[in-house]
Amino acid sequence: VIKVNAGDLVHYGCPIGSLNTELGKGQPELQSAARKMFDLLSHWIEKQMVFLGKGDASRSLSLHMLAMLQGAALTSHAYHDGSFLLEESQRIIAWLDTL
């Protein structure tokens, strides 16, 4: 997925992250609704962690992965660096392999 969307992420940033950031500055009721997109992804990742046998750590690991994904998208956008995004995606995959 990251490889497919790398150009858009580098050029525009993450639309979900950007939307949450902007709405959080002055429209908390709309940001709460926008956060549901993060919740959807986070809950899916959490279910995968449960499937991997991570038990009580599943929620924390899910949020950690979400933070890594968002950090990679934001940093690659700030520096307009697609190679950084691909490197970070490989690091995330390596981290997942340790689980």
PyMOL CGO cylinders between C-alpha atoms (Angstrom):
from pymol import cmd
from pymol.cgo import CYLINDER

trace = [
    CYLINDER, 0.00, 0.00, 0.00, 2.77, 2.45, 0.88, 0.3, 1, 1, 1, 1, 1, 1,
    CYLINDER, 2.77, 2.45, 0.88, 4.51, 1.87, -2.46, 0.3, 1, 1, 1, 1, 1, 1,
    CYLINDER, 4.51, 1.87, -2.46, 1.29, 2.47, -4.36, 0.3, 1, 1, 1, 1, 1, 1,
    CYLINDER, 1.29, 2.47, -4.36, 0.52, 5.71, -2.50, 0.3, 1, 1, 1, 1, 1, 1,
    CYLINDER, 0.52, 5.71, -2.50, 4.10, 6.91, -1.99, 0.3, 1, 1, 1, 1, 1, 1,
    CYLINDER, 4.10, 6.91, -1.99, 3.90, 9.70, -4.58, 0.3, 1, 1, 1, 1, 1, 1,
    CYLINDER, 3.90, 9.70, -4.58, 0.66, 11.07, -3.17, 0.3, 1, 1, 1, 1, 1, 1,
    CYLINDER, 0.66, 11.07, -3.17, 1.87, 10.83, 0.42, 0.3, 1, 1, 1, 1, 1, 1,
    CYLINDER, 1.87, 10.83, 0.42, 5.10, 12.64, -0.42, 0.3, 1, 1, 1, 1, 1, 1,
    CYLINDER, 5.10, 12.64, -0.42, 3.31, 15.33, -2.40, 0.3, 1, 1, 1, 1, 1, 1,
    CYLINDER, 3.31, 15.33, -2.40, 0.16, 15.87, -0.29, 0.3, 1, 1, 1, 1, 1, 1,
    CYLINDER, 0.16, 15.87, -0.29, 0.82, 14.18, 3.05, 0.3, 1, 1, 1, 1, 1, 1,
    CYLINDER, 0.82, 14.18, 3.05, -1.64, 11.83, 4.67, 0.3, 1, 1, 1, 1, 1, 1,
    CYLINDER, -1.64, 11.83, 4.67, -5.20, 13.08, 4.15, 0.3, 1, 1, 1, 1, 1, 1,
    CYLINDER, -5.20, 13.08, 4.15, -6.46, 11.45, 7.35, 0.3, 1, 1, 1, 1, 1, 1,
    CYLINDER, -6.46, 11.45, 7.35, -3.62, 12.87, 9.42, 0.3, 1, 1, 1, 1, 1, 1,
    CYLINDER, -3.62, 12.87, 9.42, -3.96, 16.32, 7.85, 0.3, 1, 1, 1, 1, 1, 1,
    CYLINDER, -3.96, 16.32, 7.85, -7.71, 16.38, 8.37, 0.3, 1, 1, 1, 1, 1, 1,
    CYLINDER, -7.71, 16.38, 8.37, -7.40, 15.43, 12.04, 0.3, 1, 1, 1, 1, 1, 1,
    CYLINDER, -7.40, 15.43, 12.04, -4.66, 17.98, 12.62, 0.3, 1, 1, 1, 1, 1, 1,
    CYLINDER, -4.66, 17.98, 12.62, -6.58, 20.85, 11.06, 0.3, 1, 1, 1, 1, 1, 1,
    CYLINDER, -6.58, 20.85, 11.06, -9.92, 20.01, 12.65, 0.3, 1, 1, 1, 1, 1, 1,
    CYLINDER, -9.92, 20.01, 12.65, -8.25, 19.60, 16.03, 0.3, 1, 1, 1, 1, 1, 1,
    CYLINDER, -8.25, 19.60, 16.03, -7.18, 23.24, 15.96, 0.3, 1, 1, 1, 1, 1, 1,
    CYLINDER, -7.18, 23.24, 15.96, -10.66, 24.64, 16.35, 0.3, 1, 1, 1, 1, 1, 1,
    CYLINDER, -10.66, 24.64, 16.35, -13.40, 22.19, 15.54, 0.3, 1, 1, 1, 1, 1, 1,
    CYLINDER, -13.40, 22.19, 15.54, -13.20, 19.42, 18.14, 0.3, 1, 1, 1, 1, 1, 1,
    CYLINDER, -13.20, 19.42, 18.14, -16.64, 17.99, 17.29, 0.3, 1, 1, 1, 1, 1, 1,
    CYLINDER, -16.64, 17.99, 17.29, -15.59, 17.49, 13.66, 0.3, 1, 1, 1, 1, 1, 1,
    CYLINDER, -15.59, 17.49, 13.66, -12.18, 16.20, 14.68, 0.3, 1, 1, 1, 1, 1, 1,
    CYLINDER, -12.18, 16.20, 14.68, -13.89, 13.62, 16.86, 0.3, 1, 1, 1, 1, 1, 1,
    CYLINDER, -13.89, 13.62, 16.86, -15.78, 12.40, 13.80, 0.3, 1, 1, 1, 1, 1, 1,
    CYLINDER, -15.78, 12.40, 13.80, -12.62, 12.43, 11.64, 0.3, 1, 1, 1, 1, 1, 1,
    CYLINDER, -12.62, 12.43, 11.64, -10.76, 10.44, 14.30, 0.3, 1, 1, 1, 1, 1, 1,
    CYLINDER, -10.76, 10.44, 14.30, -13.07, 7.54, 13.50, 0.3, 1, 1, 1, 1, 1, 1,
    CYLINDER, -13.07, 7.54, 13.50, -10.93, 6.94, 10.41, 0.3, 1, 1, 1, 1, 1, 1,
    CYLINDER, -10.93, 6.94, 10.41, -7.93, 6.45, 12.70, 0.3, 1, 1, 1, 1, 1, 1,
    CYLINDER, -7.93, 6.45, 12.70, -10.06, 4.27, 14.96, 0.3, 1, 1, 1, 1, 1, 1,
    CYLINDER, -10.06, 4.27, 14.96, -11.00, 2.03, 12.05, 0.3, 1, 1, 1, 1, 1, 1,
    CYLINDER, -11.00, 2.03, 12.05, -7.36, 1.45, 11.13, 0.3, 1, 1, 1, 1, 1, 1,
    CYLINDER, -7.36, 1.45, 11.13, -6.22, 1.15, 14.74, 0.3, 1, 1, 1, 1, 1, 1,
    CYLINDER, -6.22, 1.15, 14.74, -8.89, -1.42, 15.58, 0.3, 1, 1, 1, 1, 1, 1,
    CYLINDER, -8.89, -1.42, 15.58, -7.98, -3.47, 12.51, 0.3, 1, 1, 1, 1, 1, 1,
    CYLINDER, -7.98, -3.47, 12.51, -4.30, -3.44, 13.47, 0.3, 1, 1, 1, 1, 1, 1,
    CYLINDER, -4.30, -3.44, 13.47, -5.24, -4.33, 17.05, 0.3, 1, 1, 1, 1, 1, 1,
    CYLINDER, -5.24, -4.33, 17.05, -7.18, -7.37, 15.82, 0.3, 1, 1, 1, 1, 1, 1,
    CYLINDER, -7.18, -7.37, 15.82, -4.11, -8.47, 13.85, 0.3, 1, 1, 1, 1, 1, 1,
    CYLINDER, -4.11, -8.47, 13.85, -1.99, -8.12, 16.99, 0.3, 1, 1, 1, 1, 1, 1,
    CYLINDER, -1.99, -8.12, 16.99, -4.48, -10.23, 18.94, 0.3, 1, 1, 1, 1, 1, 1,
    CYLINDER, -4.48, -10.23, 18.94, -4.27, -12.81, 16.15, 0.3, 1, 1, 1, 1, 1, 1,
    CYLINDER, -4.27, -12.81, 16.15, -0.47, -12.77, 16.59, 0.3, 1, 1, 1, 1, 1, 1,
    CYLINDER, -0.47, -12.77, 16.59, -0.97, -13.56, 20.27, 0.3, 1, 1, 1, 1, 1, 1,
    CYLINDER, -0.97, -13.56, 20.27, -0.02, -10.16, 21.69, 0.3, 1, 1, 1, 1, 1, 1,
    CYLINDER, -0.02, -10.16, 21.69, -2.93, -10.14, 24.14, 0.3, 1, 1, 1, 1, 1, 1,
    CYLINDER, -2.93, -10.14, 24.14, -3.04, -7.10, 26.42, 0.3, 1, 1, 1, 1, 1, 1,
    CYLINDER, -3.04, -7.10, 26.42, -0.26, -5.39, 24.45, 0.3, 1, 1, 1, 1, 1, 1,
    CYLINDER, -0.26, -5.39, 24.45, -2.32, -5.42, 21.24, 0.3, 1, 1, 1, 1, 1, 1,
    CYLINDER, -2.32, -5.42, 21.24, -3.85, -1.96, 21.69, 0.3, 1, 1, 1, 1, 1, 1,
    CYLINDER, -3.85, -1.96, 21.69, -0.52, -0.34, 22.53, 0.3, 1, 1, 1, 1, 1, 1,
    CYLINDER, -0.52, -0.34, 22.53, 1.22, -2.05, 19.61, 0.3, 1, 1, 1, 1, 1, 1,
    CYLINDER, 1.22, -2.05, 19.61, -1.59, -0.92, 17.32, 0.3, 1, 1, 1, 1, 1, 1,
    CYLINDER, -1.59, -0.92, 17.32, -1.15, 2.71, 18.33, 0.3, 1, 1, 1, 1, 1, 1,
    CYLINDER, -1.15, 2.71, 18.33, 2.63, 2.38, 18.01, 0.3, 1, 1, 1, 1, 1, 1,
    CYLINDER, 2.63, 2.38, 18.01, 2.26, 1.13, 14.44, 0.3, 1, 1, 1, 1, 1, 1,
    CYLINDER, 2.26, 1.13, 14.44, -0.19, 3.90, 13.62, 0.3, 1, 1, 1, 1, 1, 1,
    CYLINDER, -0.19, 3.90, 13.62, 2.29, 6.44, 14.99, 0.3, 1, 1, 1, 1, 1, 1,
    CYLINDER, 2.29, 6.44, 14.99, 5.08, 4.96, 12.87, 0.3, 1, 1, 1, 1, 1, 1,
    CYLINDER, 5.08, 4.96, 12.87, 2.92, 5.11, 9.75, 0.3, 1, 1, 1, 1, 1, 1,
    CYLINDER, 2.92, 5.11, 9.75, 1.83, 8.68, 10.39, 0.3, 1, 1, 1, 1, 1, 1,
    CYLINDER, 1.83, 8.68, 10.39, 5.35, 9.78, 11.28, 0.3, 1, 1, 1, 1, 1, 1,
    CYLINDER, 5.35, 9.78, 11.28, 6.72, 8.29, 8.09, 0.3, 1, 1, 1, 1, 1, 1,
    CYLINDER, 6.72, 8.29, 8.09, 4.02, 9.99, 6.00, 0.3, 1, 1, 1, 1, 1, 1,
    CYLINDER, 4.02, 9.99, 6.00, 4.52, 13.37, 7.67, 0.3, 1, 1, 1, 1, 1, 1,
    CYLINDER, 4.52, 13.37, 7.67, 8.31, 13.32, 7.50, 0.3, 1, 1, 1, 1, 1, 1,
    CYLINDER, 8.31, 13.32, 7.50, 8.42, 12.20, 3.86, 0.3, 1, 1, 1, 1, 1, 1,
    CYLINDER, 8.42, 12.20, 3.86, 5.93, 14.94, 3.00, 0.3, 1, 1, 1, 1, 1, 1,
    CYLINDER, 5.93, 14.94, 3.00, 7.89, 17.61, 4.89, 0.3, 1, 1, 1, 1, 1, 1,
    CYLINDER, 7.89, 17.61, 4.89, 11.10, 16.67, 3.07, 0.3, 1, 1, 1, 1, 1, 1,
    CYLINDER, 11.10, 16.67, 3.07, 9.45, 15.63, -0.22, 0.3, 1, 1, 1, 1, 1, 1,
    CYLINDER, 9.45, 15.63, -0.22, 11.43, 12.42, 0.05, 0.3, 1, 1, 1, 1, 1, 1,
    CYLINDER, 11.43, 12.42, 0.05, 9.84, 9.27, -1.33, 0.3, 1, 1, 1, 1, 1, 1,
    CYLINDER, 9.84, 9.27, -1.33, 12.92, 7.18, -0.61, 0.3, 1, 1, 1, 1, 1, 1,
    CYLINDER, 12.92, 7.18, -0.61, 12.56, 7.97, 3.10, 0.3, 1, 1, 1, 1, 1, 1,
    CYLINDER, 12.56, 7.97, 3.10, 8.97, 6.73, 3.01, 0.3, 1, 1, 1, 1, 1, 1,
    CYLINDER, 8.97, 6.73, 3.01, 10.05, 3.47, 1.40, 0.3, 1, 1, 1, 1, 1, 1,
    CYLINDER, 10.05, 3.47, 1.40, 12.91, 3.04, 3.90, 0.3, 1, 1, 1, 1, 1, 1,
    CYLINDER, 12.91, 3.04, 3.90, 10.53, 3.59, 6.80, 0.3, 1, 1, 1, 1, 1, 1,
    CYLINDER, 10.53, 3.59, 6.80, 8.05, 1.12, 5.35, 0.3, 1, 1, 1, 1, 1, 1,
    CYLINDER, 8.05, 1.12, 5.35, 10.85, -1.47, 5.31, 0.3, 1, 1, 1, 1, 1, 1,
    CYLINDER, 10.85, -1.47, 5.31, 11.65, -0.67, 8.95, 0.3, 1, 1, 1, 1, 1, 1,
    CYLINDER, 11.65, -0.67, 8.95, 8.00, -1.11, 9.87, 0.3, 1, 1, 1, 1, 1, 1,
    CYLINDER, 8.00, -1.11, 9.87, 7.92, -4.46, 8.08, 0.3, 1, 1, 1, 1, 1, 1,
    CYLINDER, 7.92, -4.46, 8.08, 11.10, -5.50, 9.93, 0.3, 1, 1, 1, 1, 1, 1,
    CYLINDER, 11.10, -5.50, 9.93, 9.50, -4.47, 13.23, 0.3, 1, 1, 1, 1, 1, 1,
    CYLINDER, 9.50, -4.47, 13.23, 6.41, -6.53, 12.39, 0.3, 1, 1, 1, 1, 1, 1,
    CYLINDER, 6.41, -6.53, 12.39, 8.65, -9.51, 11.65, 0.3, 1, 1, 1, 1, 1, 1,
    CYLINDER, 8.65, -9.51, 11.65, 9.98, -9.31, 15.23, 0.3, 1, 1, 1, 1, 1, 1,
    CYLINDER, 9.98, -9.31, 15.23, 6.48, -9.75, 16.57, 0.3, 1, 1, 1, 1, 1, 1,
]
cmd.load_cgo(trace, "trace")
